[in-house]
């Protein structure tokens, strides 16, 4: 059964996929830093949504659909349109080049993120395993 994106259920399944991934655990073993993924409203999504993803040493410690970028403390915020998030989830947009071309906008330490390209790749591999319903 596909899970509606974005939703709390979708975020929980993403956490499950991350925590089941030995490749992600290895790639992010030294990573410390939580994210808010801001899914900006566009023609495919009527209102902006915010997903909190807690990450620490190769594990996802928590996920939730939250009310705003300020609801949970995080070191990083990545903003993108719902359309561009869909491209990431479907493997059509790599997040690192996406940040370089501003299709994804990062608030936080870009140099830290750039030191973990394998972790970013494994995060995308995990997200692609979440059965996703984009509502179309």
Chimera marker file (.cmm) of the C-alpha trace (Angstrom):
<marker_set name="trace">
<marker id="1" x="0.000" y="0.000" z="0.000" r="1" g="1" b="0" radius="0.5"/>
<marker id="2" x="1.411" y="3.364" z="-1.022" r="1" g="1" b="0" radius="0.5"/>
<marker id="3" x="1.718" y="6.031" z="1.656" r="1" g="1" b="0" radius="0.5"/>
<marker id="4" x="0.612" y="9.616" z="1.055" r="1" g="1" b="0" radius="0.5"/>
<marker id="5" x="3.501" y="12.064" z="0.641" r="1" g="1" b="0" radius="0.5"/>
<marker id="6" x="3.996" y="14.076" z="2.716" r="1" g="1" b="0" radius="0.5"/>
<marker id="7" x="2.494" y="12.457" z="5.816" r="1" g="1" b="0" radius="0.5"/>
<marker id="8" x="3.498" y="11.228" z="9.250" r="1" g="1" b="0" radius="0.5"/>
<marker id="9" x="3.019" y="7.618" z="8.088" r="1" g="1" b="0" radius="0.5"/>
<marker id="10" x="5.310" y="8.235" z="5.118" r="1" g="1" b="0" radius="0.5"/>
<marker id="11" x="7.962" y="9.740" z="7.427" r="1" g="1" b="0" radius="0.5"/>
<marker id="12" x="7.761" y="6.736" z="9.793" r="1" g="1" b="0" radius="0.5"/>
<marker id="13" x="8.283" y="4.311" z="6.890" r="1" g="1" b="0" radius="0.5"/>
<marker id="14" x="11.251" y="6.389" z="5.706" r="1" g="1" b="0" radius="0.5"/>
<marker id="15" x="12.764" y="6.063" z="9.196" r="1" g="1" b="0" radius="0.5"/>
<marker id="16" x="12.196" y="2.305" z="9.086" r="1" g="1" b="0" radius="0.5"/>
<marker id="17" x="13.982" y="2.075" z="5.728" r="1" g="1" b="0" radius="0.5"/>
<marker id="18" x="16.924" y="4.149" z="6.994" r="1" g="1" b="0" radius="0.5"/>
<marker id="19" x="17.276" y="2.040" z="10.129" r="1" g="1" b="0" radius="0.5"/>
<marker id="20" x="17.150" y="-1.188" z="8.110" r="1" g="1" b="0" radius="0.5"/>
<marker id="21" x="19.946" y="-0.032" z="5.784" r="1" g="1" b="0" radius="0.5"/>
<marker id="22" x="23.442" y="-1.241" z="6.627" r="1" g="1" b="0" radius="0.5"/>
<marker id="23" x="24.787" y="0.874" z="3.749" r="1" g="1" b="0" radius="0.5"/>
<marker id="24" x="23.262" y="4.050" z="5.261" r="1" g="1" b="0" radius="0.5"/>
<marker id="25" x="24.545" y="3.112" z="8.723" r="1" g="1" b="0" radius="0.5"/>
<marker id="26" x="28.106" y="2.741" z="7.386" r="1" g="1" b="0" radius="0.5"/>
<marker id="27" x="27.985" y="5.906" z="5.254" r="1" g="1" b="0" radius="0.5"/>
<marker id="28" x="26.601" y="8.055" z="8.090" r="1" g="1" b="0" radius="0.5"/>
<marker id="29" x="28.388" y="6.484" z="11.074" r="1" g="1" b="0" radius="0.5"/>
<marker id="30" x="29.987" y="9.840" z="12.009" r="1" g="1" b="0" radius="0.5"/>
<marker id="31" x="27.018" y="12.044" z="11.069" r="1" g="1" b="0" radius="0.5"/>
<marker id="32" x="25.272" y="14.171" z="13.699" r="1" g="1" b="0" radius="0.5"/>
<marker id="33" x="22.530" y="16.543" z="12.578" r="1" g="1" b="0" radius="0.5"/>
<marker id="34" x="18.781" y="16.640" z="12.243" r="1" g="1" b="0" radius="0.5"/>
<marker id="35" x="16.836" y="17.891" z="9.218" r="1" g="1" b="0" radius="0.5"/>
<marker id="36" x="13.573" y="19.573" z="8.463" r="1" g="1" b="0" radius="0.5"/>
<marker id="37" x="12.485" y="18.771" z="4.907" r="1" g="1" b="0" radius="0.5"/>
<marker id="38" x="10.189" y="21.593" z="3.808" r="1" g="1" b="0" radius="0.5"/>
<marker id="39" x="7.850" y="20.487" z="1.018" r="1" g="1" b="0" radius="0.5"/>
<marker id="40" x="6.710" y="23.755" z="-0.523" r="1" g="1" b="0" radius="0.5"/>
<marker id="41" x="3.219" y="24.034" z="-1.947" r="1" g="1" b="0" radius="0.5"/>
<marker id="42" x="2.973" y="24.044" z="-5.729" r="1" g="1" b="0" radius="0.5"/>
<marker id="43" x="0.515" y="22.829" z="-8.365" r="1" g="1" b="0" radius="0.5"/>
<marker id="44" x="0.818" y="19.281" z="-6.951" r="1" g="1" b="0" radius="0.5"/>
<marker id="45" x="0.453" y="20.123" z="-3.221" r="1" g="1" b="0" radius="0.5"/>
<marker id="46" x="-2.053" y="22.648" z="-1.863" r="1" g="1" b="0" radius="0.5"/>
<marker id="47" x="-0.121" y="23.668" z="1.266" r="1" g="1" b="0" radius="0.5"/>
<marker id="48" x="3.447" y="23.526" z="2.514" r="1" g="1" b="0" radius="0.5"/>
<marker id="49" x="4.367" y="20.570" z="4.726" r="1" g="1" b="0" radius="0.5"/>
<marker id="50" x="7.310" y="19.988" z="7.069" r="1" g="1" b="0" radius="0.5"/>
<marker id="51" x="8.972" y="16.652" z="7.835" r="1" g="1" b="0" radius="0.5"/>
<marker id="52" x="11.394" y="16.336" z="10.747" r="1" g="1" b="0" radius="0.5"/>
<marker id="53" x="14.090" y="13.677" z="10.350" r="1" g="1" b="0" radius="0.5"/>
<marker id="54" x="16.411" y="13.058" z="13.297" r="1" g="1" b="0" radius="0.5"/>
<marker id="55" x="19.745" y="11.512" z="12.283" r="1" g="1" b="0" radius="0.5"/>
<marker id="56" x="22.593" y="10.427" z="14.533" r="1" g="1" b="0" radius="0.5"/>
<marker id="57" x="25.512" y="8.088" z="13.799" r="1" g="1" b="0" radius="0.5"/>
<marker id="58" x="23.860" y="6.137" z="10.990" r="1" g="1" b="0" radius="0.5"/>
<marker id="59" x="20.446" y="5.809" z="12.585" r="1" g="1" b="0" radius="0.5"/>
<marker id="60" x="17.182" y="7.694" z="12.289" r="1" g="1" b="0" radius="0.5"/>
<marker id="61" x="16.243" y="8.645" z="15.841" r="1" g="1" b="0" radius="0.5"/>
<marker id="62" x="12.851" y="10.198" z="15.085" r="1" g="1" b="0" radius="0.5"/>
<marker id="63" x="10.603" y="11.385" z="12.272" r="1" g="1" b="0" radius="0.5"/>
<marker id="64" x="7.384" y="13.345" z="12.252" r="1" g="1" b="0" radius="0.5"/>
<marker id="65" x="5.184" y="15.586" z="10.184" r="1" g="1" b="0" radius="0.5"/>
<marker id="66" x="5.502" y="18.896" z="12.056" r="1" g="1" b="0" radius="0.5"/>
<marker id="67" x="3.618" y="22.193" z="11.862" r="1" g="1" b="0" radius="0.5"/>
<marker id="68" x="6.554" y="24.464" z="10.961" r="1" g="1" b="0" radius="0.5"/>
<marker id="69" x="10.318" y="24.708" z="10.487" r="1" g="1" b="0" radius="0.5"/>
<marker id="70" x="10.521" y="25.996" z="14.070" r="1" g="1" b="0" radius="0.5"/>
<marker id="71" x="8.571" y="23.227" z="15.809" r="1" g="1" b="0" radius="0.5"/>
<marker id="72" x="11.664" y="21.038" z="16.275" r="1" g="1" b="0" radius="0.5"/>
<marker id="73" x="15.264" y="22.107" z="16.621" r="1" g="1" b="0" radius="0.5"/>
<marker id="74" x="17.342" y="21.039" z="13.628" r="1" g="1" b="0" radius="0.5"/>
<marker id="75" x="20.772" y="21.820" z="12.237" r="1" g="1" b="0" radius="0.5"/>
<marker id="76" x="19.571" y="21.734" z="8.630" r="1" g="1" b="0" radius="0.5"/>
<marker id="77" x="16.528" y="22.775" z="6.662" r="1" g="1" b="0" radius="0.5"/>
<marker id="78" x="16.132" y="21.704" z="3.054" r="1" g="1" b="0" radius="0.5"/>
<marker id="79" x="13.386" y="23.464" z="1.109" r="1" g="1" b="0" radius="0.5"/>
<marker id="80" x="12.066" y="22.393" z="-2.271" r="1" g="1" b="0" radius="0.5"/>
<marker id="81" x="8.816" y="22.344" z="-4.192" r="1" g="1" b="0" radius="0.5"/>
<marker id="82" x="6.671" y="19.244" z="-3.893" r="1" g="1" b="0" radius="0.5"/>
<marker id="83" x="7.529" y="18.583" z="-7.552" r="1" g="1" b="0" radius="0.5"/>
<marker id="84" x="11.278" y="18.604" z="-6.846" r="1" g="1" b="0" radius="0.5"/>
<marker id="85" x="10.877" y="16.411" z="-3.737" r="1" g="1" b="0" radius="0.5"/>
<marker id="86" x="9.023" y="13.936" z="-5.959" r="1" g="1" b="0" radius="0.5"/>
<marker id="87" x="12.010" y="13.942" z="-8.344" r="1" g="1" b="0" radius="0.5"/>
<marker id="88" x="14.328" y="13.164" z="-5.403" r="1" g="1" b="0" radius="0.5"/>
<marker id="89" x="12.075" y="10.329" z="-4.182" r="1" g="1" b="0" radius="0.5"/>
<marker id="90" x="11.824" y="8.876" z="-7.690" r="1" g="1" b="0" radius="0.5"/>
<marker id="91" x="15.629" y="9.046" z="-8.118" r="1" g="1" b="0" radius="0.5"/>
<marker id="92" x="15.442" y="11.678" z="-10.869" r="1" g="1" b="0" radius="0.5"/>
<marker id="93" x="17.149" y="14.445" z="-8.850" r="1" g="1" b="0" radius="0.5"/>
<marker id="94" x="20.294" y="13.817" z="-6.811" r="1" g="1" b="0" radius="0.5"/>
<marker id="95" x="20.146" y="16.030" z="-3.698" r="1" g="1" b="0" radius="0.5"/>
<marker id="96" x="23.775" y="17.266" z="-3.798" r="1" g="1" b="0" radius="0.5"/>
<marker id="97" x="23.604" y="18.587" z="-7.405" r="1" g="1" b="0" radius="0.5"/>
<marker id="98" x="20.049" y="19.696" z="-6.568" r="1" g="1" b="0" radius="0.5"/>
<marker id="99" x="21.467" y="21.937" z="-3.832" r="1" g="1" b="0" radius="0.5"/>
<marker id="100" x="24.181" y="23.245" z="-6.139" r="1" g="1" b="0" radius="0.5"/>
<marker id="101" x="21.543" y="24.245" z="-8.726" r="1" g="1" b="0" radius="0.5"/>
<marker id="102" x="19.188" y="25.614" z="-6.023" r="1" g="1" b="0" radius="0.5"/>
<marker id="103" x="16.387" y="23.168" z="-6.864" r="1" g="1" b="0" radius="0.5"/>
<marker id="104" x="16.843" y="22.209" z="-3.216" r="1" g="1" b="0" radius="0.5"/>
<marker id="105" x="17.710" y="25.086" z="-0.888" r="1" g="1" b="0" radius="0.5"/>
<marker id="106" x="19.820" y="24.257" z="2.160" r="1" g="1" b="0" radius="0.5"/>
<marker id="107" x="19.861" y="26.268" z="5.351" r="1" g="1" b="0" radius="0.5"/>
<marker id="108" x="22.781" y="25.016" z="7.436" r="1" g="1" b="0" radius="0.5"/>
<marker id="109" x="26.419" y="24.034" z="7.009" r="1" g="1" b="0" radius="0.5"/>
<marker id="110" x="26.760" y="23.113" z="3.314" r="1" g="1" b="0" radius="0.5"/>
<marker id="111" x="30.388" y="22.021" z="3.793" r="1" g="1" b="0" radius="0.5"/>
<marker id="112" x="29.319" y="19.462" z="6.400" r="1" g="1" b="0" radius="0.5"/>
<marker id="113" x="26.667" y="18.061" z="4.057" r="1" g="1" b="0" radius="0.5"/>
<marker id="114" x="29.202" y="17.914" z="1.198" r="1" g="1" b="0" radius="0.5"/>
<marker id="115" x="31.489" y="15.709" z="3.325" r="1" g="1" b="0" radius="0.5"/>
<marker id="116" x="28.837" y="12.966" z="3.374" r="1" g="1" b="0" radius="0.5"/>
<marker id="117" x="27.860" y="12.313" z="-0.275" r="1" g="1" b="0" radius="0.5"/>
<marker id="118" x="27.604" y="8.543" z="0.290" r="1" g="1" b="0" radius="0.5"/>
<marker id="119" x="25.197" y="9.119" z="3.182" r="1" g="1" b="0" radius="0.5"/>
<marker id="120" x="23.085" y="11.405" z="0.967" r="1" g="1" b="0" radius="0.5"/>
<marker id="121" x="23.087" y="8.736" z="-1.758" r="1" g="1" b="0" radius="0.5"/>
<marker id="122" x="21.991" y="6.063" z="0.730" r="1" g="1" b="0" radius="0.5"/>
<marker id="123" x="19.252" y="8.354" z="2.070" r="1" g="1" b="0" radius="0.5"/>
<marker id="124" x="17.901" y="8.573" z="-1.501" r="1" g="1" b="0" radius="0.5"/>
<marker id="125" x="18.208" y="4.797" z="-1.915" r="1" g="1" b="0" radius="0.5"/>
<marker id="126" x="16.144" y="4.372" z="1.264" r="1" g="1" b="0" radius="0.5"/>
<marker id="127" x="13.549" y="6.968" z="0.284" r="1" g="1" b="0" radius="0.5"/>
<marker id="128" x="13.066" y="5.242" z="-3.065" r="1" g="1" b="0" radius="0.5"/>
<marker id="129" x="11.985" y="2.094" z="-1.167" r="1" g="1" b="0" radius="0.5"/>
<marker id="130" x="9.091" y="3.904" z="0.541" r="1" g="1" b="0" radius="0.5"/>
<marker id="131" x="5.876" y="3.080" z="-1.380" r="1" g="1" b="0" radius="0.5"/>
<marker id="132" x="4.761" y="6.631" z="-2.159" r="1" g="1" b="0" radius="0.5"/>
<marker id="133" x="1.402" y="8.050" z="-3.223" r="1" g="1" b="0" radius="0.5"/>
<marker id="134" x="1.809" y="11.555" z="-4.667" r="1" g="1" b="0" radius="0.5"/>
<marker id="135" x="-1.928" y="12.017" z="-4.971" r="1" g="1" b="0" radius="0.5"/>
<marker id="136" x="-2.131" y="11.980" z="-8.728" r="1" g="1" b="0" radius="0.5"/>
<link id1="1" id2="2" r="1" g="1" b="0" radius="0.2"/>
<link id1="2" id2="3" r="1" g="1" b="0" radius="0.2"/>
<link id1="3" id2="4" r="1" g="1" b="0" radius="0.2"/>
<link id1="4" id2="5" r="1" g="1" b="0" radius="0.2"/>
<link id1="5" id2="6" r="1" g="1" b="0" radius="0.2"/>
<link id1="6" id2="7" r="1" g="1" b="0" radius="0.2"/>
<link id1="7" id2="8" r="1" g="1" b="0" radius="0.2"/>
<link id1="8" id2="9" r="1" g="1" b="0" radius="0.2"/>
<link id1="9" id2="10" r="1" g="1" b="0" radius="0.2"/>
<link id1="10" id2="11" r="1" g="1" b="0" radius="0.2"/>
<link id1="11" id2="12" r="1" g="1" b="0" radius="0.2"/>
<link id1="12" id2="13" r="1" g="1" b="0" radius="0.2"/>
<link id1="13" id2="14" r="1" g="1" b="0" radius="0.2"/>
<link id1="14" id2="15" r="1" g="1" b="0" radius="0.2"/>
<link id1="15" id2="16" r="1" g="1" b="0" radius="0.2"/>
<link id1="16" id2="17" r="1" g="1" b="0" radius="0.2"/>
<link id1="17" id2="18" r="1" g="1" b="0" radius="0.2"/>
<link id1="18" id2="19" r="1" g="1" b="0" radius="0.2"/>
<link id1="19" id2="20" r="1" g="1" b="0" radius="0.2"/>
<link id1="20" id2="21" r="1" g="1" b="0" radius="0.2"/>
<link id1="21" id2="22" r="1" g="1" b="0" radius="0.2"/>
<link id1="22" id2="23" r="1" g="1" b="0" radius="0.2"/>
<link id1="23" id2="24" r="1" g="1" b="0" radius="0.2"/>
<link id1="24" id2="25" r="1" g="1" b="0" radius="0.2"/>
<link id1="25" id2="26" r="1" g="1" b="0" radius="0.2"/>
<link id1="26" id2="27" r="1" g="1" b="0" radius="0.2"/>
<link id1="27" id2="28" r="1" g="1" b="0" radius="0.2"/>
<link id1="28" id2="29" r="1" g="1" b="0" radius="0.2"/>
<link id1="29" id2="30" r="1" g="1" b="0" radius="0.2"/>
<link id1="30" id2="31" r="1" g="1" b="0" radius="0.2"/>
<link id1="31" id2="32" r="1" g="1" b="0" radius="0.2"/>
<link id1="32" id2="33" r="1" g="1" b="0" radius="0.2"/>
<link id1="33" id2="34" r="1" g="1" b="0" radius="0.2"/>
<link id1="34" id2="35" r="1" g="1" b="0" radius="0.2"/>
<link id1="35" id2="36" r="1" g="1" b="0" radius="0.2"/>
<link id1="36" id2="37" r="1" g="1" b="0" radius="0.2"/>
<link id1="37" id2="38" r="1" g="1" b="0" radius="0.2"/>
<link id1="38" id2="39" r="1" g="1" b="0" radius="0.2"/>
<link id1="39" id2="40" r="1" g="1" b="0" radius="0.2"/>
<link id1="40" id2="41" r="1" g="1" b="0" radius="0.2"/>
<link id1="41" id2="42" r="1" g="1" b="0" radius="0.2"/>
<link id1="42" id2="43" r="1" g="1" b="0" radius="0.2"/>
<link id1="43" id2="44" r="1" g="1" b="0" radius="0.2"/>
<link id1="44" id2="45" r="1" g="1" b="0" radius="0.2"/>
<link id1="45" id2="46" r="1" g="1" b="0" radius="0.2"/>
<link id1="46" id2="47" r="1" g="1" b="0" radius="0.2"/>
<link id1="47" id2="48" r="1" g="1" b="0" radius="0.2"/>
<link id1="48" id2="49" r="1" g="1" b="0" radius="0.2"/>
<link id1="49" id2="50" r="1" g="1" b="0" radius="0.2"/>
<link id1="50" id2="51" r="1" g="1" b="0" radius="0.2"/>
<link id1="51" id2="52" r="1" g="1" b="0" radius="0.2"/>
<link id1="52" id2="53" r="1" g="1" b="0" radius="0.2"/>
<link id1="53" id2="54" r="1" g="1" b="0" radius="0.2"/>
<link id1="54" id2="55" r="1" g="1" b="0" radius="0.2"/>
<link id1="55" id2="56" r="1" g="1" b="0" radius="0.2"/>
<link id1="56" id2="57" r="1" g="1" b="0" radius="0.2"/>
<link id1="57" id2="58" r="1" g="1" b="0" radius="0.2"/>
<link id1="58" id2="59" r="1" g="1" b="0" radius="0.2"/>
<link id1="59" id2="60" r="1" g="1" b="0" radius="0.2"/>
<link id1="60" id2="61" r="1" g="1" b="0" radius="0.2"/>
<link id1="61" id2="62" r="1" g="1" b="0" radius="0.2"/>
<link id1="62" id2="63" r="1" g="1" b="0" radius="0.2"/>
<link id1="63" id2="64" r="1" g="1" b="0" radius="0.2"/>
<link id1="64" id2="65" r="1" g="1" b="0" radius="0.2"/>
<link id1="65" id2="66" r="1" g="1" b="0" radius="0.2"/>
<link id1="66" id2="67" r="1" g="1" b="0" radius="0.2"/>
<link id1="67" id2="68" r="1" g="1" b="0" radius="0.2"/>
<link id1="68" id2="69" r="1" g="1" b="0" radius="0.2"/>
<link id1="69" id2="70" r="1" g="1" b="0" radius="0.2"/>
<link id1="70" id2="71" r="1" g="1" b="0" radius="0.2"/>
<link id1="71" id2="72" r="1" g="1" b="0" radius="0.2"/>
<link id1="72" id2="73" r="1" g="1" b="0" radius="0.2"/>
<link id1="73" id2="74" r="1" g="1" b="0" radius="0.2"/>
<link id1="74" id2="75" r="1" g="1" b="0" radius="0.2"/>
<link id1="75" id2="76" r="1" g="1" b="0" radius="0.2"/>
<link id1="76" id2="77" r="1" g="1" b="0" radius="0.2"/>
<link id1="77" id2="78" r="1" g="1" b="0" radius="0.2"/>
<link id1="78" id2="79" r="1" g="1" b="0" radius="0.2"/>
<link id1="79" id2="80" r="1" g="1" b="0" radius="0.2"/>
<link id1="80" id2="81" r="1" g="1" b="0" radius="0.2"/>
<link id1="81" id2="82" r="1" g="1" b="0" radius="0.2"/>
<link id1="82" id2="83" r="1" g="1" b="0" radius="0.2"/>
<link id1="83" id2="84" r="1" g="1" b="0" radius="0.2"/>
<link id1="84" id2="85" r="1" g="1" b="0" radius="0.2"/>
<link id1="85" id2="86" r="1" g="1" b="0" radius="0.2"/>
<link id1="86" id2="87" r="1" g="1" b="0" radius="0.2"/>
<link id1="87" id2="88" r="1" g="1" b="0" radius="0.2"/>
<link id1="88" id2="89" r="1" g="1" b="0" radius="0.2"/>
<link id1="89" id2="90" r="1" g="1" b="0" radius="0.2"/>
<link id1="90" id2="91" r="1" g="1" b="0" radius="0.2"/>
<link id1="91" id2="92" r="1" g="1" b="0" radius="0.2"/>
<link id1="92" id2="93" r="1" g="1" b="0" radius="0.2"/>
<link id1="93" id2="94" r="1" g="1" b="0" radius="0.2"/>
<link id1="94" id2="95" r="1" g="1" b="0" radius="0.2"/>
<link id1="95" id2="96" r="1" g="1" b="0" radius="0.2"/>
<link id1="96" id2="97" r="1" g="1" b="0" radius="0.2"/>
<link id1="97" id2="98" r="1" g="1" b="0" radius="0.2"/>
<link id1="98" id2="99" r="1" g="1" b="0" radius="0.2"/>
<link id1="99" id2="100" r="1" g="1" b="0" radius="0.2"/>
<link id1="100" id2="101" r="1" g="1" b="0" radius="0.2"/>
<link id1="101" id2="102" r="1" g="1" b="0" radius="0.2"/>
<link id1="102" id2="103" r="1" g="1" b="0" radius="0.2"/>
<link id1="103" id2="104" r="1" g="1" b="0" radius="0.2"/>
<link id1="104" id2="105" r="1" g="1" b="0" radius="0.2"/>
<link id1="105" id2="106" r="1" g="1" b="0" radius="0.2"/>
<link id1="106" id2="107" r="1" g="1" b="0" radius="0.2"/>
<link id1="107" id2="108" r="1" g="1" b="0" radius="0.2"/>
<link id1="108" id2="109" r="1" g="1" b="0" radius="0.2"/>
<link id1="109" id2="110" r="1" g="1" b="0" radius="0.2"/>
<link id1="110" id2="111" r="1" g="1" b="0" radius="0.2"/>
<link id1="111" id2="112" r="1" g="1" b="0" radius="0.2"/>
<link id1="112" id2="113" r="1" g="1" b="0" radius="0.2"/>
<link id1="113" id2="114" r="1" g="1" b="0" radius="0.2"/>
<link id1="114" id2="115" r="1" g="1" b="0" radius="0.2"/>
<link id1="115" id2="116" r="1" g="1" b="0" radius="0.2"/>
<link id1="116" id2="117" r="1" g="1" b="0" radius="0.2"/>
<link id1="117" id2="118" r="1" g="1" b="0" radius="0.2"/>
<link id1="118" id2="119" r="1" g="1" b="0" radius="0.2"/>
<link id1="119" id2="120" r="1" g="1" b="0" radius="0.2"/>
<link id1="120" id2="121" r="1" g="1" b="0" radius="0.2"/>
<link id1="121" id2="122" r="1" g="1" b="0" radius="0.2"/>
<link id1="122" id2="123" r="1" g="1" b="0" radius="0.2"/>
<link id1="123" id2="124" r="1" g="1" b="0" radius="0.2"/>
<link id1="124" id2="125" r="1" g="1" b="0" radius="0.2"/>
<link id1="125" id2="126" r="1" g="1" b="0" radius="0.2"/>
<link id1="126" id2="127" r="1" g="1" b="0" radius="0.2"/>
<link id1="127" id2="128" r="1" g="1" b="0" radius="0.2"/>
<link id1="128" id2="129" r="1" g="1" b="0" radius="0.2"/>
<link id1="129" id2="130" r="1" g="1" b="0" radius="0.2"/>
<link id1="130" id2="131" r="1" g="1" b="0" radius="0.2"/>
<link id1="131" id2="132" r="1" g="1" b="0" radius="0.2"/>
<link id1="132" id2="133" r="1" g="1" b="0" radius="0.2"/>
<link id1="133" id2="134" r="1" g="1" b="0" radius="0.2"/>
<link id1="134" id2="135" r="1" g="1" b="0" radius="0.2"/>
<link id1="135" id2="136" r="1" g="1" b="0" radius="0.2"/>
</marker_set>
